[in-house]
Amino acid sequence: MTDKTFNVEGMSCGHCKAAVEEELGKLSGVERSNADFEKGTVEVRYDEKRVTTGDIKNAVEEAGYTVAV
């Protein structure tokens, strides 16, 4: 398993946190995610053999936010 923190732009409330975590939870291979709208981050534990950082970025974008590089 891999743990990685992603910077997410645009989160500002608990609903934002829930939306990001919900989309990430749909990915097969994501064990857990913890978004922090105050810090603008999401910590993700995932199986890199089953999900890529690109998949994670796409899920965050699907929730309506942007992963900062």
DAZIUR-V441118 format. One record per run of one state. SS is the DSSP state (hx for helix, st for strand, lp for the rest). FROM is the first residue (numbers start at 1). LEN is the number of residues. Records with the same first field share a line. If there is no record, write none. Layout:
SS->FROM-LEN + FROM-LEN
//
This chain:
lp->1-1 + 10-4 + 26-4 + 37-4 + 47-6 + 63-3 + 69-1
st->2-8 + 30-7 + 41-6 + 66-3
hx->14-12 + 53-10
//
